[in-house]
Amino acid sequence: MINFEKYKEFVKEVTSDASNHREEMIQRLVDIEKTYGLNPSLLMTAAIGLSSESGEFIEIVKKAVFQGKPLDEDVQFHLKRELGDIMWYVANACRALDLTLDDIISENVDKLKSRYPGGEFDVHYSENRQDGDL
């Protein structure tokens, strides 16, 4: 059995330099901005914010489905507010990547039309994706 100290050392060794070292991370942020013209601070704000706000939304749904919390008007209002927070971070992601919501929706429709050639959900295509279908 491996002890936790050995595991931590293993984790350190298989973790990128940009994750292990502040200086490497800062250089990577500079490289992203210079190479791609993206605002990495805004991109990170969006990514971290989407994760945390989605978690809040998920927590409410989890309690309703698995713990019997009612989905009454107050809870639905809370879900609505969390979706608003999620949209705020989506808007920041769009700003960081110079995209519009129309760009995102259009790309999503194209992806799903390609994935489901029959025009409706199919478990087979959901589980067996073509190369390049992210």
N, C-alpha and C positions, 0 to 999 in steps of 0.2 A: 504494500500500500504506500502511496506517495504522500508525504506530509505537506502541509500547506506552504511552508517556507520553500520547499523545492518547487512546488507548483507556481508560486509567485515568481521565482527565478525563471522557470520555463515560460510563463506568460510574458515576462519582460523581454526574453530573447525572441519571441515570435510577434512582438509588437513593433510597429514602425518607429523610426527615429522621430518623426514628427509627432507621434503620440507620447513618446518617452521623454522628449527634450523640448523645452520651451523655445530655445533658439531655432531648432529645426522647424517647429510649427510656425514660428513667425516668418521664417524664410519661405516656407511653403505658401503662406498667405500672400506674401509679397509676389512670389512667382505666379500664383493664380491671378492676381490682379494685373500684373504686367503681361502675362502670356495670353490671357483670355479676356481681359478688359472687364472682369467681373468684380463686384464688391464683395470680398469674402466675409466681411463683418456682417453685412446684410444677409448673405446666404446662410451663415451660421445662425444668426438670429432667427431666420425663418425655419431652418431645420430643427433647431432645439425647441423653438416655440411650438411648431407643429406637433412634435412628439409629446410635449407636456400637455398641451391643450387637448390633443386627441385622447391622451390618457384620462383626462378629466371627463371627457364625453363618455369614454368607454366605462369608466367607473360608475357613472349614473346608470347606464344601460345594464351593466353587470348586476347592480343591486336590484334593478327592476326584474330582470329575467331570473336570476338565481337566488335572490334573497327576499323576493316578494314585495319589494318597495312598489307602491302604486305609481302608475304613470299618469298621475293627475295633472291638472292644469299648471300647478306650481312646478312640478318636475319637468313638464314639457317646456315651460318657460326657461328653466335652468338649462335644458338641452339646447334651446334656441340661442341662449347667451353664449354657451360654449362653442356652438357652431359659428357664432359671430367672431369669437376669439380665433378660431381656426381660420376663418376667412381673412382676418387681419394678417395672420402669418402667411397665408397663401398669397395675399397681395404683396407682401414683402418679398416672397420668393419670386414673384413675377417681376418686381422691380429689380431684384438682383440679377435675374436672367434675361431682362428686357423682353418679357413676354406679356401677353394679354390673356385674360380668361378665355377669350375666343380662341386664341392659339392652343391653349391647353385642351379645351373641349373638342376642338376640331381634331387634334391629334389623338385624343382618346376615342372618338368615334371611328376614325380610320383604323386604329389598332383593333378595336372590338369587331369591326366589320371583317377585317382580315382574319381574326381568330375564329370567328363564328360565321363561316361562309353561308350557312343556311339562314342567317338573319335572326337566330334566336339562340339562347343558351343551350349548350350541349356539354355534358359532363366529359365526354371523350376529348373534345378540343380544349376544355378547361384543364385537363390533366396532361394532355399530350400536345405540347406546344411546338411550333415550328422554330427552327433556328432563328435567332434574332428577335423572337417574341418575348419581350421583357414583361 
